[in-house]
């Protein structure tokens, strides 16, 4: 493909990038601290933590920026999958809140 990458190529590029970042000493220390802090979290607690982080930032979390990426993906599965679910849930919550506000006017 000229000038474009397939989804698979983009994912492979992203994986190489994050693996490189995870090898940086400062990052490895922070990743380990995150894992220790959340080791007793249930699946749902960790998922809600990620959902709240996305809500707080107001945008999708970037895997290369997120400290805890390795632990979270180990526990919740592929990044894109659970981030898509979180985004959809937040959109549904916002729509529901808008309906409730309209009904209360």
C-alpha positions as CSV (number, residue, x, y, z in Angstrom):
1,X,0.0,0.0,0.0
2,X,1.4,3.3,-1.0
3,X,1.5,5.8,1.8
4,X,-0.8,3.8,4.0
5,X,-0.4,1.1,6.6
6,X,-2.8,-1.8,7.2
7,X,-4.3,-2.2,10.7
8,X,-1.9,-5.0,11.3
9,X,1.1,-2.9,10.3
10,X,0.0,-0.1,12.6
11,X,-0.5,-2.5,15.5
12,X,3.0,-4.0,15.0
13,X,4.5,-0.5,14.9
14,X,2.7,0.5,18.1
15,X,3.9,-2.7,19.8
16,X,7.5,-2.1,18.8
17,X,7.2,1.5,20.1
18,X,5.7,0.5,23.5
19,X,8.2,-2.4,23.9
20,X,11.0,0.1,23.4
21,X,9.6,2.5,26.0
22,X,9.0,-0.3,28.5
23,X,12.7,-1.1,28.4
24,X,13.7,2.4,29.6
25,X,14.9,2.1,33.2
26,X,12.7,4.9,34.6
27,X,9.6,3.4,32.9
28,X,10.3,-0.1,34.2
29,X,10.4,1.3,37.7
30,X,7.1,3.1,37.3
31,X,5.5,0.1,35.6
32,X,6.5,-2.1,38.6
33,X,5.2,0.4,41.1
34,X,1.8,0.6,39.3
35,X,1.6,-3.2,39.2
36,X,2.3,-3.4,42.9
37,X,-0.3,-0.7,43.7
38,X,-3.0,-2.5,41.7
39,X,-2.1,-6.2,42.3
40,X,-5.1,-6.8,44.6
41,X,-7.6,-5.0,42.3
42,X,-10.3,-7.2,40.9
43,X,-10.8,-7.2,37.2
44,X,-13.8,-4.8,37.6
45,X,-11.8,-2.4,39.9
46,X,-9.0,-2.2,37.4
47,X,-11.4,-1.7,34.6
48,X,-13.2,1.1,36.5
49,X,-9.8,2.7,37.2
50,X,-9.1,2.8,33.5
51,X,-12.5,4.1,32.8
52,X,-12.1,6.9,35.3
53,X,-8.7,7.8,33.9
54,X,-10.2,8.2,30.4
55,X,-13.1,10.2,31.9
56,X,-10.6,12.4,33.8
57,X,-8.5,13.1,30.7
58,X,-11.4,13.5,28.4
59,X,-9.7,11.6,25.6
60,X,-8.5,8.1,24.8
61,X,-5.5,7.0,26.8
62,X,-2.4,6.5,24.7
63,X,-0.7,3.2,25.5
64,X,2.8,4.7,25.2
65,X,2.0,7.4,27.7
66,X,0.1,5.3,30.2
67,X,2.2,4.1,33.1
68,X,0.8,0.7,33.9
69,X,0.3,-0.4,30.3
70,X,2.1,-3.8,30.7
71,X,0.1,-4.7,33.9
72,X,-3.2,-3.5,32.6
73,X,-3.0,-5.4,29.3
74,X,-1.9,-8.5,31.2
75,X,-5.0,-8.3,33.3
76,X,-7.6,-6.7,31.0
77,X,-6.4,-8.0,27.6
78,X,-5.5,-6.2,24.4
79,X,-5.4,-2.4,24.9
80,X,-7.6,-1.5,21.9
81,X,-10.3,-4.0,22.9
82,X,-10.9,-2.7,26.4
83,X,-10.4,0.9,25.5
84,X,-13.1,0.5,22.8
85,X,-15.5,-0.9,25.4
86,X,-14.7,1.9,27.8
87,X,-15.2,4.5,25.1
88,X,-18.6,3.0,24.2
89,X,-19.7,2.8,27.8
90,X,-18.8,6.4,28.4
91,X,-20.7,7.5,25.3
92,X,-23.7,5.6,26.5
93,X,-23.4,7.2,30.0
94,X,-23.2,10.7,28.4
95,X,-26.2,10.0,26.2
96,X,-28.2,8.8,29.2
97,X,-27.2,11.8,31.2
98,X,-28.3,14.1,28.4
99,X,-31.7,12.4,28.2
100,X,-32.1,12.7,32.0
101,X,-31.2,16.4,31.9
102,X,-33.7,17.0,29.1
103,X,-36.5,15.2,31.0
104,X,-35.8,17.3,34.1
105,X,-36.1,20.6,32.3
